[in-house]
């Protein structure tokens, strides 16, 4: 029985190779045909590059900070010169997707803090790259290099990817050259990891090692299905759970970054919440029902004009199932402004579909003028019962890490009582580098210091 299974597996692998350039035949010493990924990798590897970054740092001379040293050598207190040091950091990997234009895709976190970016090719050439733009919320960046004789990776349609499909993760870490790992797609649509603002990850057991961020996740035809981004690793090594951004999500950002240098996301104007067992029971939903509750509809928004209401349960966008609030956010955020989407929802126990036009997304910092640099990314509203309501916090913004939560009510700032946004703005002007907020949360008041 074991022998039969072994032969069947070998037959399956060899048969699979007939449908893919990734597994063209190779031969062992006896002349027997063996499956191999080598032909595909020879095509793809030259398009996977190493990304090196240069960052400027201020470095203090520790001796000049020593009072005894300054007194002994009669160095004035005000004379504490600093020198700049430029250092090279081999940051990660990237993928060439357009050989004619020299377009390279990588992760935002690979180049985010760099003053200068260099791209090294498999053939040993290195080029200074122009950063066309980056999308921190999706963790994507687009670079451009001026070079001839480049290779490129063709883009697949990641919507056709299924759990169980074979994939290959390719990176070029630390300037060592390509590293290749294989595995399968172990899950799709992973959200709620807190890695990025927009999450809809491909999960794979193909090892995505440190330095492989920004590299290619390809199918057996050598087509790009995702950009390797992160690993789940409590101990610091790969444990078989890696995450890649689906290439269809990446494409929507690439087009805007190349054209505008920034990403303009769409929105429909709803507040949402995941379904909990308690809510499922209260709204008489079927056991196991997936979807997202609408908890609020902004007046005059696309959702309001289309007729969406509080209490509606969104279960799909354009026939793609919606499993969580994070998933819905990605489904809408990846649509172009002006697109119409089919929102399938449950209302009063009945399923219906409503067409909604995706509107232009205003960043939360645009919805309010800047009240304070430490509160960038926040949206405030006058609270009907007094104070200032925290109505929104943009992901990965200073406000998101401040300790504030949506729904908090600010009742004081810098030791002054505030009853509306105008009074809050006036109180915040008293300090530039820190804020003392008096906050009410679910009936409990406390102080919050932001620095």
DANOR-V106010 format. One record per backbone hydrogen bond with DSSP energy under -1.0 kcal/mol. NH is the residue of the N-H (numbers start at 1). CO is the residue of the C=O. E is the energy in kcal/mol with one decimal. If there is no record, write none. Layout:
nh=NH co=CO e=E
nh=NH co=CO e=E
This chain:
nh=5 co=1 e=-2.4
nh=6 co=2 e=-2.2
nh=7 co=3 e=-2.4
nh=8 co=4 e=-2.5
nh=9 co=5 e=-2.6
nh=10 co=6 e=-2.2
nh=11 co=7 e=-2.6
nh=12 co=8 e=-2.6
nh=13 co=9 e=-2.3
nh=14 co=10 e=-2.2
nh=15 co=11 e=-2.9
nh=16 co=12 e=-2.6
nh=17 co=13 e=-1.3
nh=18 co=15 e=-1.1
nh=19 co=16 e=-1.4
nh=20 co=17 e=-1.3
nh=23 co=20 e=-1.3
nh=26 co=34 e=-2.0
nh=28 co=32 e=-2.0
nh=31 co=28 e=-2.1
nh=34 co=26 e=-3.1
nh=41 co=37 e=-2.3
nh=42 co=38 e=-2.2
nh=44 co=40 e=-2.0
nh=45 co=41 e=-3.0
nh=47 co=44 e=-2.1
nh=48 co=45 e=-1.9
nh=49 co=94 e=-2.2
nh=50 co=120 e=-2.3
nh=51 co=92 e=-2.9
nh=52 co=118 e=-2.8
nh=53 co=89 e=-3.0
nh=54 co=116 e=-3.0
nh=55 co=87 e=-1.4
nh=57 co=85 e=-1.6
nh=59 co=83 e=-1.9
nh=66 co=63 e=-1.4
nh=70 co=66 e=-2.2
nh=71 co=67 e=-2.4
nh=72 co=68 e=-2.7
nh=73 co=69 e=-2.2
nh=75 co=70 e=-3.4
nh=79 co=76 e=-1.2
nh=80 co=78 e=-1.3
nh=83 co=59 e=-1.5
nh=85 co=57 e=-1.8
nh=87 co=55 e=-1.4
nh=89 co=53 e=-2.7
nh=91 co=51 e=-1.2
nh=91 co=89 e=-1.1
nh=92 co=51 e=-1.8
nh=93 co=213 e=-2.9
nh=94 co=49 e=-1.8
nh=95 co=105 e=-2.4
nh=96 co=47 e=-2.9
nh=97 co=103 e=-2.1
nh=98 co=103 e=-1.2
nh=102 co=98 e=-1.3
nh=103 co=98 e=-1.8
nh=104 co=143 e=-2.7
nh=105 co=95 e=-3.0
nh=106 co=141 e=-2.3
nh=112 co=108 e=-1.8
nh=114 co=111 e=-1.8
nh=115 co=54 e=-3.1
nh=116 co=54 e=-1.6
nh=118 co=52 e=-3.4
nh=119 co=127 e=-3.2
nh=120 co=50 e=-2.6
nh=121 co=125 e=-3.2
nh=124 co=121 e=-1.5
nh=127 co=119 e=-2.5
nh=129 co=117 e=-3.1
nh=130 co=144 e=-2.8
nh=132 co=142 e=-2.0
nh=133 co=142 e=-1.2
nh=135 co=140 e=-3.9
nh=139 co=135 e=-1.8
nh=140 co=135 e=-1.8
nh=141 co=106 e=-2.6
nh=142 co=133 e=-2.8
nh=143 co=104 e=-3.3
nh=144 co=130 e=-2.0
nh=145 co=102 e=-2.1
nh=153 co=96 e=-2.0
nh=156 co=224 e=-2.6
nh=160 co=157 e=-1.8
nh=161 co=158 e=-1.3
nh=164 co=185 e=-2.5
nh=165 co=162 e=-2.1
nh=167 co=183 e=-2.5
nh=168 co=218 e=-2.6
nh=169 co=181 e=-2.8
nh=170 co=216 e=-3.1
nh=171 co=179 e=-2.1
nh=176 co=173 e=-2.5
nh=179 co=171 e=-2.3
nh=181 co=169 e=-2.3
nh=183 co=167 e=-2.1
nh=185 co=165 e=-2.2
nh=186 co=203 e=-2.2
nh=187 co=203 e=-1.5
nh=190 co=201 e=-2.1
nh=197 co=137 e=-1.1
nh=198 co=137 e=-2.2
nh=201 co=190 e=-2.2
nh=202 co=244 e=-3.0
nh=203 co=187 e=-2.7
nh=204 co=242 e=-2.3
nh=205 co=184 e=-1.6
nh=212 co=209 e=-2.4
nh=214 co=228 e=-3.4
nh=215 co=212 e=-2.3
nh=216 co=170 e=-1.7
nh=217 co=226 e=-2.3
nh=218 co=168 e=-2.7
nh=219 co=223 e=-2.0
nh=222 co=219 e=-2.0
nh=224 co=154 e=-3.5
nh=225 co=217 e=-2.9
nh=226 co=217 e=-1.6
nh=227 co=245 e=-1.9
nh=228 co=215 e=-1.9
nh=229 co=243 e=-2.6
nh=230 co=243 e=-1.7
nh=232 co=241 e=-2.7
nh=236 co=233 e=-1.0
nh=242 co=204 e=-2.7
nh=243 co=230 e=-3.0
nh=244 co=202 e=-2.2
nh=245 co=227 e=-2.4
nh=247 co=225 e=-2.4
nh=250 co=246 e=-1.8
nh=251 co=247 e=-2.7
nh=252 co=248 e=-1.2
nh=253 co=249 e=-1.1
nh=254 co=250 e=-2.7
nh=255 co=251 e=-2.2
nh=257 co=253 e=-2.7
nh=258 co=254 e=-2.7
nh=259 co=255 e=-1.7
nh=260 co=256 e=-3.7
nh=267 co=359 e=-1.8
nh=271 co=296 e=-3.0
nh=273 co=293 e=-1.8
nh=280 co=276 e=-2.8
nh=281 co=277 e=-2.0
nh=282 co=278 e=-2.4
nh=283 co=279 e=-2.5
nh=284 co=281 e=-1.1
nh=285 co=280 e=-2.8
nh=289 co=286 e=-2.3
nh=292 co=314 e=-2.0
nh=293 co=273 e=-2.8
nh=294 co=312 e=-2.5
nh=295 co=271 e=-2.6
nh=296 co=271 e=-1.3
nh=298 co=269 e=-2.4
nh=301 co=298 e=-1.9
nh=303 co=268 e=-2.8
nh=305 co=301 e=-2.6
nh=306 co=302 e=-1.8
nh=307 co=303 e=-1.0
nh=308 co=303 e=-2.5
nh=311 co=294 e=-3.2
nh=312 co=309 e=-1.8
nh=313 co=346 e=-1.9
nh=314 co=292 e=-2.7
nh=315 co=344 e=-2.8
nh=316 co=344 e=-1.5
nh=317 co=320 e=-2.4
nh=318 co=342 e=-2.9
nh=320 co=317 e=-2.0
nh=322 co=315 e=-2.4
nh=328 co=324 e=-2.4
nh=329 co=325 e=-2.3
nh=330 co=326 e=-1.8
nh=331 co=327 e=-2.5
nh=332 co=328 e=-2.3
nh=333 co=329 e=-2.6
nh=334 co=330 e=-1.8
nh=335 co=332 e=-1.7
nh=338 co=358 e=-2.4
nh=339 co=336 e=-2.1
nh=341 co=356 e=-2.9
nh=343 co=354 e=-3.1
nh=344 co=316 e=-2.5
nh=345 co=352 e=-3.1
nh=346 co=313 e=-2.2
nh=347 co=350 e=-3.0
nh=350 co=347 e=-1.8
nh=352 co=345 e=-2.6
nh=354 co=343 e=-2.6
nh=356 co=341 e=-2.7
nh=358 co=339 e=-3.5
nh=359 co=267 e=-3.0
nh=361 co=265 e=-1.9
nh=366 co=363 e=-1.6
nh=367 co=363 e=-1.4
nh=375 co=372 e=-1.9
nh=376 co=373 e=-1.0
nh=378 co=375 e=-1.4
nh=379 co=392 e=-2.3
nh=381 co=389 e=-2.0
nh=383 co=387 e=-2.2
nh=386 co=383 e=-2.4
nh=388 co=410 e=-2.1
nh=389 co=381 e=-3.1
nh=390 co=408 e=-2.9
nh=391 co=379 e=-2.4
nh=391 co=389 e=-1.0
nh=392 co=379 e=-1.3
nh=394 co=377 e=-3.4
nh=397 co=394 e=-1.4
nh=399 co=376 e=-2.2
nh=402 co=399 e=-1.4
nh=407 co=390 e=-2.8
nh=408 co=405 e=-2.3
nh=409 co=440 e=-2.3
nh=410 co=388 e=-3.2
nh=411 co=438 e=-2.8
nh=412 co=438 e=-1.4
nh=413 co=416 e=-2.8
nh=414 co=436 e=-3.7
nh=416 co=413 e=-1.1
nh=418 co=411 e=-1.8
nh=424 co=420 e=-1.9
nh=425 co=421 e=-2.7
nh=426 co=422 e=-1.8
nh=427 co=423 e=-2.2
nh=428 co=424 e=-2.2
nh=430 co=427 e=-1.3
nh=431 co=428 e=-1.4
nh=435 co=450 e=-2.5
nh=437 co=448 e=-3.2
nh=438 co=412 e=-2.9
nh=439 co=446 e=-3.1
nh=440 co=409 e=-3.0
nh=441 co=444 e=-3.0
nh=444 co=441 e=-1.7
nh=446 co=439 e=-2.5
nh=448 co=437 e=-2.7
nh=450 co=435 e=-2.7
